[in-house]
Amino acid sequence: MSEKLLKDKNIRTTPFRLAVLDVFERHKNAIGLSTIEEKIGAHDRITLYRTLKTFIDKGIIHEITLPGEEKRMALCADDCEHDGHQHQHEHIHFQCKNCNEIFCVDVDDFPKIKLKHYKIDSLEITAKGLCKKCK
């Protein structure tokens, strides 16, 4: 699946990119840079940062930034396009208060908010509680 995803997004396939993508595919939750670095082993940090930026720009992964937390990343939906893909993420981010993991969770009706005199470009909703594993 990894090679096909890179090809579909017009990204050149390299062993390093496949290794990074494999880390994301093995995690159902959002992961931080430290997890990625631990899983891929020895690597060049600049190459990793460029790979992650490419994956974000092309709509393969998206970033999740919660106050006071390490920035995390998660796989995008299969139909996420690179042009404005941040706007296509109509899901909430659920953070478990026990294990501290963050999950992207689809909701039936993602709220639409209109603010007079403002244009909303993106909306992020975070819920906190206990995940399935910790419940």
C-alpha positions as CSV (number, residue, x, y, z in Angstrom):
1,M,0.0,0.0,0.0
2,S,2.8,2.4,0.8
3,E,4.3,2.4,-2.7
4,K,1.0,2.9,-4.3
5,L,0.1,5.8,-2.0
6,L,3.4,7.6,-2.8
7,K,2.9,7.0,-6.5
8,D,-0.8,8.2,-6.3
9,K,0.5,11.4,-4.6
10,N,3.3,11.9,-7.2
11,I,6.0,11.4,-4.6
12,R,9.2,9.6,-5.6
13,T,9.5,6.3,-3.8
14,T,12.6,5.8,-1.7
15,P,13.5,3.3,1.0
16,F,13.5,6.1,3.6
17,R,10.1,7.5,2.6
18,L,8.7,3.9,2.7
19,A,10.2,3.4,6.2
20,V,8.6,6.6,7.5
21,L,5.3,5.9,5.9
22,D,5.4,2.4,7.4
23,V,5.7,3.9,10.9
24,F,2.5,5.9,10.4
25,E,0.6,2.9,9.0
26,R,1.5,0.9,12.1
27,H,0.0,3.4,14.4
28,K,-3.7,4.0,14.8
29,N,-3.0,7.1,16.9
30,A,-1.2,10.4,16.2
31,I,2.5,10.1,16.8
32,G,5.3,12.6,17.6
33,L,8.7,13.0,16.1
34,S,10.3,11.1,18.9
35,T,8.3,8.0,18.0
36,I,9.1,8.2,14.3
37,E,12.8,8.6,15.1
38,E,12.8,5.7,17.5
39,K,11.1,3.4,14.9
40,I,13.2,4.3,11.9
41,G,16.6,4.1,13.7
42,A,19.7,5.8,12.4
43,H,18.8,8.6,10.0
44,D,19.6,12.1,8.8
45,R,17.3,14.6,10.6
46,I,17.1,17.0,7.6
47,T,15.9,14.1,5.4
48,L,13.3,13.2,8.0
49,Y,12.0,16.8,8.2
50,R,11.9,17.1,4.4
51,T,10.0,13.8,4.2
52,L,7.5,14.9,6.8
53,K,7.0,18.3,5.1
54,T,6.5,16.5,1.7
55,F,3.9,14.1,3.3
56,I,2.0,17.1,4.8
57,D,2.1,19.1,1.6
58,K,0.9,16.2,-0.4
59,G,-2.0,15.3,1.9
60,I,-0.5,12.0,3.3
61,I,-0.3,13.2,6.9
62,H,-1.6,16.1,9.0
63,E,-0.3,17.8,12.0
64,I,-2.0,18.0,15.4
65,T,-0.9,20.7,17.8
66,L,-2.4,20.8,21.2
67,P,-1.4,23.3,23.9
68,G,1.5,22.1,26.0
69,E,1.9,19.0,23.9
70,E,4.5,17.8,21.4
71,K,3.3,18.3,17.9
72,R,2.0,15.0,16.5
73,M,1.1,13.7,13.1
74,A,-1.4,11.2,11.8
75,L,-2.3,9.7,8.4
76,C,-4.9,11.6,6.4
77,A,-7.9,9.9,4.9
78,D,-7.4,8.2,1.6
79,D,-9.2,10.9,-0.3
80,C,-7.3,13.8,1.2
81,E,-5.9,16.0,-1.5
82,H,-2.8,18.1,-1.2
83,D,-4.5,21.4,-2.1
84,G,-5.9,22.7,1.2
85,H,-6.0,19.2,2.7
86,Q,-6.1,20.7,6.2
87,H,-9.7,21.8,5.5
88,Q,-10.8,18.3,4.6
89,H,-10.2,16.9,8.1
90,E,-13.7,16.9,9.5
91,H,-12.9,14.8,12.6
92,I,-12.1,15.5,16.2
93,H,-8.9,14.9,18.0
94,F,-9.4,12.8,21.1
95,Q,-6.8,12.8,23.8
96,C,-6.8,10.1,26.5
97,K,-6.2,11.6,30.0
98,N,-4.7,8.3,31.1
99,C,-2.3,7.1,28.3
100,N,-2.0,10.6,26.7
101,E,-2.5,9.2,23.2
102,I,-4.2,11.3,20.6
103,F,-6.6,9.7,18.1
104,C,-8.4,11.2,15.0
105,V,-12.0,10.3,15.5
106,D,-14.7,10.7,12.8
107,V,-18.0,12.2,13.9
108,D,-21.4,12.0,12.2
109,D,-22.0,15.7,12.2
110,F,-18.9,18.0,12.3
111,P,-20.1,21.4,13.6
112,K,-20.2,24.3,11.2
113,I,-19.4,27.6,12.9
114,K,-20.0,31.0,11.4
115,L,-18.6,34.1,13.0
116,K,-19.9,37.5,11.9
117,H,-17.0,39.6,10.4
118,Y,-14.6,36.6,10.3
119,K,-13.7,34.0,7.8
120,I,-12.8,30.6,9.3
121,D,-10.2,28.7,7.3
122,S,-10.0,25.7,9.6
123,L,-11.6,24.3,12.7
124,E,-10.0,21.9,15.2
125,I,-11.9,20.3,18.0
126,T,-10.2,18.4,20.8
127,A,-12.1,16.1,23.2
128,K,-10.5,14.6,26.3
129,G,-11.4,11.6,28.3
130,L,-10.5,7.9,28.4
131,C,-9.8,5.9,25.2
132,K,-11.1,2.4,24.6
133,K,-8.0,0.8,25.9
134,C,-7.9,2.8,29.2
135,K,-11.7,2.8,29.8
